[in-house]
């Protein structure tokens, strides 16, 4: 199983912004039903893109600085970072095919 890293406000720069590879960050919360719906899709895509994209999750209830910095107002919100900058954002529980194509576009596949 591909690793999905839990990131916090304090580890965000190191885990995401300084990453050598593109990073997908899943902003979520435990009470969020759509977050729970998309979680298995994110896990499947972490397997498919292992070695190409780093996958991470951030609990917005425990970490408020980073979501605020990136304008996260609704969850689930998935941001794709490349070279330390956000290159795409997907909000809501979307189909796997859409999420996969957005990741491929963001990483140049």
MMTF fields as JSON, N, C-alpha, C and O atoms, coordinates in Angstrom:
{
  "mmtfVersion": "1.0.0",
  "mmtfProducer": "UNKNOWN",
  "numBonds": 435,
  "numAtoms": 436,
  "numGroups": 109,
  "numChains": 1,
  "numModels": 1,
  "chainsPerModel": [1],
  "groupsPerChain": [109],
  "chainIdList": ["A"],
  "bondAtomList": [4, 2, 8, 6, 12, 10, 16, 14, 20, 18, 24, 22, 28, 26, 32, 30, 36, 34, 40, 38, 44, 42, 48, 46, 52, 50, 56, 54, 60, 58, 64, 62, 68, 66, 72, 70, 76, 74, 80, 78, 84, 82, 88, 86, 92, 90, 96, 94, 100, 98, 104, 102, 108, 106, 112, 110, 116, 114, 120, 118, 124, 122, 128, 126, 132, 130, 136, 134, 140, 138, 144, 142, 148, 146, 152, 150, 156, 154, 160, 158, 164, 162, 168, 166, 172, 170, 176, 174, 180, 178, 184, 182, 188, 186, 192, 190, 196, 194, 200, 198, 204, 202, 208, 206, 212, 210, 216, 214, 220, 218, 224, 222, 228, 226, 232, 230, 236, 234, 240, 238, 244, 242, 248, 246, 252, 250, 256, 254, 260, 258, 264, 262, 268, 266, 272, 270, 276, 274, 280, 278, 284, 282, 288, 286, 292, 290, 296, 294, 300, 298, 304, 302, 308, 306, 312, 310, 316, 314, 320, 318, 324, 322, 328, 326, 332, 330, 336, 334, 340, 338, 344, 342, 348, 346, 352, 350, 356, 354, 360, 358, 364, 362, 368, 366, 372, 370, 376, 374, 380, 378, 384, 382, 388, 386, 392, 390, 396, 394, 400, 398, 404, 402, 408, 406, 412, 410, 416, 414, 420, 418, 424, 422, 428, 426, 432, 430],
  "bondOrderList": [1, 1, 1, 1, 1, 1, 1, 1, 1, 1, 1, 1, 1, 1, 1, 1, 1, 1, 1, 1, 1, 1, 1, 1, 1, 1, 1, 1, 1, 1, 1, 1, 1, 1, 1, 1, 1, 1, 1, 1, 1, 1, 1, 1, 1, 1, 1, 1, 1, 1, 1, 1, 1, 1, 1, 1, 1, 1, 1, 1, 1, 1, 1, 1, 1, 1, 1, 1, 1, 1, 1, 1, 1, 1, 1, 1, 1, 1, 1, 1, 1, 1, 1, 1, 1, 1, 1, 1, 1, 1, 1, 1, 1, 1, 1, 1, 1, 1, 1, 1, 1, 1, 1, 1, 1, 1, 1, 1],
  "groupList": [{"groupName": "UNK", "atomNameList": ["N", "CA", "C", "O"], "elementList": ["N", "C", "C", "O"], "formalChargeList": [0, 0, 0, 0], "bondAtomList": [1, 0, 2, 1, 3, 2], "bondOrderList": [1, 1, 2], "singleLetterCode": "X", "chemCompType": "L-PEPTIDE LINKING"}],
  "groupTypeList": [0, 0, 0, 0, 0, 0, 0, 0, 0, 0, 0, 0, 0, 0, 0, 0, 0, 0, 0, 0, 0, 0, 0, 0, 0, 0, 0, 0, 0, 0, 0, 0, 0, 0, 0, 0, 0, 0, 0, 0, 0, 0, 0, 0, 0, 0, 0, 0, 0, 0, 0, 0, 0, 0, 0, 0, 0, 0, 0, 0, 0, 0, 0, 0, 0, 0, 0, 0, 0, 0, 0, 0, 0, 0, 0, 0, 0, 0, 0, 0, 0, 0, 0, 0, 0, 0, 0, 0, 0, 0, 0, 0, 0, 0, 0, 0, 0, 0, 0, 0, 0, 0, 0, 0, 0, 0, 0, 0, 0],
  "groupIdList": [1, 2, 3, 4, 5, 6, 7, 8, 9, 10, 11, 12, 13, 14, 15, 16, 17, 18, 19, 20, 21, 22, 23, 24, 25, 26, 27, 28, 29, 30, 31, 32, 33, 34, 35, 36, 37, 38, 39, 40, 41, 42, 43, 44, 45, 46, 47, 48, 49, 50, 51, 52, 53, 54, 55, 56, 57, 58, 59, 60, 61, 62, 63, 64, 65, 66, 67, 68, 69, 70, 71, 72, 73, 74, 75, 76, 77, 78, 79, 80, 81, 82, 83, 84, 85, 86, 87, 88, 89, 90, 91, 92, 93, 94, 95, 96, 97, 98, 99, 100, 101, 102, 103, 104, 105, 106, 107, 108, 109],
  "secStructList": [7, 7, 7, 3, 3, 3, 7, 7, 6, 6, 6, 2, 0, 0, 0, 0, 0, 6, 7, 1, 1, 3, 3, 3, 3, 3, 3, 3, 7, 6, 6, 7, 2, 2, 2, 2, 2, 2, 2, 2, 2, 2, 2, 2, 2, 2, 2, 2, 6, 6, 6, 6, 3, 3, 3, 3, 3, 3, 3, 6, 6, 6, 7, 7, 2, 2, 2, 2, 2, 6, 6, 7, 7, 1, 1, 1, 3, 3, 3, 3, 3, 3, 6, 6, 3, 3, 3, 3, 3, 3, 3, 1, 7, 7, 7, 2, 2, 2, 2, 2, 2, 2, 2, 2, 2, 2, 2, 6, 7],
  "xCoordList": [0.845, 0.0, 0.89, 1.85, 0.566, 1.315, 1.069, -0.024, 2.107, 2.004, 1.307, 1.611, 0.375, -0.239, 0.19, -0.149, 0.938, 1.559, 0.578, -0.031, 0.429, -0.346, 0.537, 1.61, 0.082, 0.858, 0.131, -1.093, 0.917, 0.391, 0.884, 1.695, 0.386, 0.885, 2.406, 3.081, 2.947, 4.386, 5.21, 6.381, 4.636, 5.399, 5.108, 5.722, 4.189, 3.737, 4.877, 5.02, 5.681, 6.759, 7.701, 8.032, 8.133, 9.079, 8.457, 9.072, 7.245, 6.618, 6.062, 6.058, 5.594, 4.907, 5.736, 6.102, 6.025, 6.671, 8.103, 8.568, 8.808, 10.189, 10.32, 11.434, 9.207, 9.229, 9.869, 9.687, 10.616, 11.261, 10.246, 10.483, 9.124, 8.107, 6.807, 6.627, 5.898, 4.592, 3.886, 4.072, 3.074, 2.372, 0.893, 0.528, 0.04, -1.393, -1.705, -1.383, -2.33, -2.727, -4.248, -4.946, -4.751, -6.181, -6.538, -6.21, -7.213, -7.681, -9.027, -9.953, -9.151, -10.328, -10.63, -9.886, -11.741, -12.102, -12.884, -13.547, -12.801, -13.456, -14.968, -15.581, -15.585, -17.047, -17.573, -18.786, -16.691, -17.061, -17.399, -16.508, -18.686, -19.117, -18.496, -18.021, -18.473, -17.816, -16.321, -15.757, -15.681, -14.264, -14.101, -13.158, -15.036, -14.988, -15.272, -14.76, -16.089, -16.409, -15.194, -14.977, -14.406, -13.29, -12.015, -11.109, -11.936, -10.726, -10.276, -9.086, -11.189, -10.737, -10.209, -9.318, -10.755, -10.294, -8.873, -8.01, -8.645, -7.305, -6.314, -5.19, -6.718, -5.847, -5.519, -4.372, -6.515, -6.277, -5.311, -4.413, -5.503, -4.634, -3.223, -2.26, -3.086, -1.752, -0.99, 0.22, -1.705, -1.092, -0.694, 0.418, -1.608, -1.376, -0.237, 0.5, -0.098, 0.918, 2.133, 2.919, 2.289, 3.432, 4.73, 4.92, 5.611, 6.881, 6.822, 7.858, 5.598, 5.428, 4.863, 5.228, 3.959, 3.277, 3.256, 2.978, 3.554, 3.468, 2.049, 1.554, 1.405, 0.05, 0.082, 0.787, -0.697, -0.739, -2.148, -2.968, -2.402, -3.696, -3.45, -2.48, -4.348, -4.281, -5.665, -6.625, -5.76, -7.009, -7.194, -6.417, -8.226, -8.442, -8.904, -8.771, -9.443, -9.854, -8.642, -8.69, -7.571, -6.366, -5.339, -4.415, -5.503, -4.536, -5.296, -5.968, -5.203, -5.984, -5.141, -5.669, -3.849, -3.0, -2.856, -3.081, -2.485, -2.234, -3.501, -3.472, -4.628, -5.842, -6.235, -6.663, -6.097, -6.419, -5.49, -5.933, -4.214, -3.219, -3.551, -3.321, -4.095, -4.411, -5.886, -6.338, -6.633, -8.015, -8.974, -9.96, -8.698, -9.586, -10.838, -10.773, -11.977, -13.242, -14.246, -15.2, -14.027, -14.897, -14.046, -12.972, -14.521, -13.787, -14.716, -15.927, -14.203, -12.788, -12.245, -12.916, -11.018, -10.306, -8.974, -8.241, -8.679, -7.439, -6.594, -7.003, -5.417, -4.498, -3.302, -2.772, -2.886, -1.7, -0.6, -0.764, 0.515, 1.67, 2.782, 2.998, 3.473, 4.64, 5.673, 5.38, 6.871, 7.91, 7.589, 8.06, 6.797, 6.472, 5.29, 4.964, 4.648, 3.504, 2.28, 2.401, 1.083, -0.128, -0.333, -0.246, -0.608, -0.818, -2.239, -2.651, -2.995, -4.392, -5.118, -4.512, -6.431, -7.272, -8.585, -9.211, -8.99, -10.257, -11.037, -10.522, -12.276, -13.097, -14.303, -14.968, -14.573, -15.733, -15.364, -14.255, -16.316, -16.131, -16.373, -17.512, -15.295, -15.376, -15.093, -14.498, -15.513, -15.237, -13.733, -12.961, -13.339, -11.923, -11.345, -10.213, -12.109, -11.599, -11.227, -10.22, -12.037, -11.745, -10.498, -9.627, -10.41, -9.26, -7.977, -6.946, -8.047, -6.881, -6.42, -5.222, -7.352, -6.966, -6.375, -5.474, -6.863, -6.317, -4.904, -4.04, -4.666, -3.309, -2.374, -1.276, -2.813, -1.98, -1.647, -0.508, -2.614, -2.372, -1.374, -0.478, -1.537, -0.681, 0.774, 1.695, 0.975, 2.353, 2.905, 4.031, 2.109, 2.597, 2.557, 3.335, 1.661, 1.507, 0.506, 0.252],
  "yCoordList": [-1.186, 0.0, 1.249, 1.337, 2.19, 3.443, 4.258, 4.255, 4.947, 5.752, 7.078, 7.753, 7.435, 8.756, 9.441, 8.999, 10.523, 11.198, 12.184, 12.993, 12.112, 13.12, 14.34, 14.251, 15.486, 16.712, 17.656, 17.619, 18.503, 19.486, 20.863, 20.989, 21.879, 23.23, 23.28, 23.942, 22.589, 22.645, 21.797, 22.103, 20.747, 19.902, 20.197, 19.595, 21.106, 21.363, 21.795, 21.257, 22.754, 23.245, 22.114, 21.956, 21.328, 20.246, 19.15, 18.7, 18.713, 17.581, 17.93, 17.089, 19.168, 19.538, 20.517, 20.215, 21.671, 22.719, 22.374, 22.812, 21.595, 21.236, 19.856, 19.358, 19.231, 17.894, 17.909, 18.846, 16.855, 16.707, 16.347, 16.6, 15.761, 15.356, 16.109, 16.68, 16.119, 16.754, 16.119, 14.938, 16.927, 16.462, 16.796, 17.927, 15.803, 16.042, 16.117, 15.2, 17.21, 17.373, 17.304, 18.079, 16.374, 16.19, 16.9, 16.417, 18.053, 18.772, 18.171, 18.155, 17.68, 16.924, 17.17, 17.86, 16.587, 16.581, 15.304, 14.76, 14.841, 13.594, 13.615, 12.572, 14.789, 14.912, 15.067, 15.109, 15.152, 15.476, 14.211, 13.434, 14.009, 12.816, 12.741, 11.669, 13.827, 13.74, 13.416, 12.789, 13.841, 13.502, 11.988, 11.402, 11.373, 9.926, 9.198, 8.102, 9.809, 9.209, 9.216, 8.261, 10.284, 10.418, 9.736, 9.462, 9.461, 8.867, 7.572, 7.427, 6.617, 5.394, 5.667, 4.965, 6.68, 7.054, 7.608, 7.275, 8.448, 9.012, 7.876, 7.898, 6.892, 5.755, 4.955, 4.55, 4.721, 4.001, 4.77, 4.183, 6.083, 6.895, 6.976, 7.085, 6.926, 6.905, 5.662, 5.713, 4.55, 3.316, 3.482, 3.131, 4.016, 4.154, 5.112, 4.905, 6.163, 7.183, 7.064, 8.004, 5.906, 5.697, 5.955, 5.457, 6.731, 7.065, 8.276, 8.79, 8.74, 9.907, 11.103, 12.248, 10.819, 11.856, 11.42, 10.264, 12.364, 12.116, 12.497, 13.56, 11.652, 11.915, 12.221, 11.568, 13.229, 13.615, 14.072, 14.39, 14.093, 14.519, 15.54, 15.442, 16.529, 17.501, 17.656, 17.989, 17.408, 17.57, 19.061, 19.66, 19.655, 21.096, 21.495, 22.658, 20.552, 20.859, 21.019, 21.79, 20.308, 20.357, 21.365, 21.742, 21.792, 22.686, 23.78, 23.506, 25.003, 26.083, 27.046, 27.704, 27.143, 28.116, 27.811, 28.684, 26.585, 26.224, 26.292, 26.9, 25.687, 25.803, 27.261, 27.609, 28.11, 29.522, 30.189, 30.994, 29.852, 30.428, 30.124, 30.952, 28.932, 28.525, 28.694, 28.179, 29.402, 29.74, 28.573, 28.569, 27.578, 26.419, 26.832, 27.154, 26.818, 27.201, 26.057, 26.075, 25.073, 23.905, 22.659, 22.67, 21.578, 20.321, 19.208, 19.317, 18.156, 17.942, 18.901, 19.228, 19.331, 20.139, 19.447, 19.125, 19.229, 18.564, 19.565, 20.053, 19.865, 20.767, 19.967, 19.119, 20.251, 19.612, 20.669, 21.734, 20.356, 21.249, 20.669, 19.457, 21.526, 21.113, 22.226, 23.388, 21.869, 22.867, 23.876, 25.012, 23.477, 24.354, 25.28, 26.092, 25.172, 26.043, 25.214, 24.147, 25.715, 24.996, 25.142, 26.241, 24.007, 24.026, 23.633, 23.837, 23.065, 22.71, 22.532, 22.217, 22.741, 22.559, 21.924, 22.354, 20.897, 20.216, 20.255, 19.852, 20.738, 20.827, 19.912, 19.9, 19.149, 18.264, 16.836, 16.546, 15.949, 14.534, 14.347, 14.383, 14.148, 14.025, 12.581, 11.83, 12.186, 10.82, 10.58, 11.505, 9.328, 8.948, 9.353, 9.831, 9.168, 9.486, 10.96, 11.295, 11.845, 13.272, 13.597, 14.333, 13.062, 13.313, 12.786, 13.459, 11.596, 11.008, 11.877, 12.108, 12.359, 13.179, 14.508, 15.026, 15.072, 16.343, 16.134, 16.994, 14.998, 14.69, 14.531, 15.088, 13.772, 13.559, 14.878, 15.085, 15.766, 17.08, 17.884, 18.528, 17.839, 18.635, 18.165, 18.968, 16.857, 16.347, 16.168, 15.704, 16.535, 16.499, 15.143, 14.888, 14.248, 12.93, 12.995, 11.987],
  "zCoordList": [0.0, 0.0, 0.0, 0.766, -0.85, -0.919, 0.347, 0.914, 0.764, 1.978, 1.688, 0.704, 2.555, 2.521, 3.809, 4.906, 3.66, 4.796, 5.425, 4.726, 6.743, 7.471, 7.663, 8.26, 7.155, 7.326, 8.266, 8.395, 8.922, 9.869, 9.438, 8.52, 10.11, 9.834, 9.979, 9.19, 10.979, 11.23, 10.261, 10.036, 9.686, 8.758, 7.291, 6.41, 7.018, 5.647, 4.721, 3.622, 5.156, 4.289, 3.893, 2.718, 4.88, 4.608, 3.751, 2.784, 4.094, 3.41, 2.031, 1.132, 1.862, 0.623, -0.213, -1.349, 0.347, -0.439, -0.841, -1.893, -0.017, -0.318, -0.953, -1.112, -1.317, -1.899, -3.289, -4.067, -3.577, -4.881, -5.968, -7.15, -5.571, -6.552, -6.298, -5.222, -7.27, -7.042, -5.838, -5.543, -5.155, -3.955, -4.067, -4.388, -3.802, -3.686, -2.195, -1.44, -1.78, -0.379, -0.308, -0.962, 0.488, 0.718, 2.017, 3.101, 1.912, 3.086, 3.483, 2.672, 4.706, 5.124, 6.609, 7.305, 7.069, 8.495, 8.778, 7.895, 10.0, 10.394, 10.273, 10.049, 10.418, 10.364, 8.936, 8.73, 7.963, 6.576, 5.778, 5.435, 5.485, 4.738, 3.34, 2.964, 2.545, 1.228, 1.336, 0.439, 2.432, 2.641, 2.772, 2.241, 3.489, 3.669, 2.356, 2.124, 1.502, 0.205, -0.725, -1.471, -0.682, -1.613, -1.101, -1.888, 0.195, 0.78, 0.09, -0.187, -0.199, -0.881, -2.293, -2.771, -2.951, -4.292, -4.2, -5.012, -3.208, -3.009, -2.719, -3.221, -1.92, -1.613, -2.867, -3.057, -3.728, -4.98, -5.881, -6.485, -5.966, -6.816, -6.248, -7.007, -4.932, -4.323, -4.783, -5.005, -4.921, -5.433, -6.901, -7.295, -7.697, -9.137, -9.466, -10.429, -8.659, -8.926, -8.002, -7.885, -7.343, -6.444, -7.206, -8.316, -6.602, -7.235, -8.149, -8.57, -8.463, -9.329, -8.577, -8.843, -7.626, -6.86, -5.395, -5.078, -4.519, -3.085, -2.646, -3.019, -1.87, -1.396, 0.094, 0.863, 0.487, 1.893, 2.262, 1.401, 3.58, 4.102, 5.199, 5.95, 5.284, 6.367, 6.969, 6.273, 8.276, 9.018, 9.295, 10.038, 8.695, 8.829, 10.229, 10.611, 10.995, 12.372, 13.286, 14.244, 13.005, 13.832, 13.315, 14.035, 12.08, 11.436, 10.709, 9.714, 11.181, 10.564, 9.737, 8.841, 10.015, 9.329, 7.845, 7.006, 7.518, 6.115, 5.269, 4.199, 5.706, 4.882, 4.641, 3.54, 5.65, 5.506, 4.49, 3.671, 4.547, 3.628, 2.168, 1.287, 1.92, 0.551, 0.198, -0.825, 1.023, 0.711, 0.725, -0.012, 1.558, 1.653, 2.419, 3.606, 1.73, 2.366, 2.393, 3.171, 1.549, 1.504, 1.426, 0.824, 2.037, 1.977, 1.505, 1.693, 0.907, 0.671, -0.393, -1.372, -0.164, -1.152, -1.401, -0.466, -2.655, -3.036, -3.812, -4.866, -3.285, -3.964, -4.443, -3.725, -5.667, -6.223, -6.266, -6.863, -5.627, -5.588, -6.447, -6.464, -7.149, -7.917, -7.791, -8.073, -7.37, -7.19, -6.102, -6.151, -5.125, -4.004, -4.234, -3.368, -5.383, -5.691, -6.051, -6.653, -5.677, -6.089, -7.594, -8.143, -8.254, -9.703, -10.089, -11.231, -9.136, -9.414, -8.089, -7.064, -8.131, -6.949, -7.382, -8.351, -6.65, -6.898, -5.595, -4.552, -5.644, -4.434, -4.583, -5.62, -3.537, -3.53, -3.86, -4.311, -3.625, -3.932, -5.424, -5.89, -6.159, -7.613, -8.015, -7.242, -9.219, -9.682, -9.827, -10.078, -9.665, -9.77, -11.119, -11.19, -12.184, -13.524, -13.65, -14.274, -13.056, -13.11, -12.295, -12.759, -11.106, -10.255, -10.913, -10.898, -11.483, -12.146, -13.31, -13.469, -14.121, -15.274, -14.833, -15.492, -13.731, -13.222, -12.68, -12.852, -12.029, -11.547, -12.74, -12.755, -13.739, -14.932, -15.61, -16.028, -15.727, -16.327, -15.501, -16.046, -14.195, -13.304, -13.339, -13.19, -13.538, -13.53, -14.946, -15.13, -15.926, -17.312, -17.971, -18.89, -17.525, -18.182, -19.305, -19.964]
}
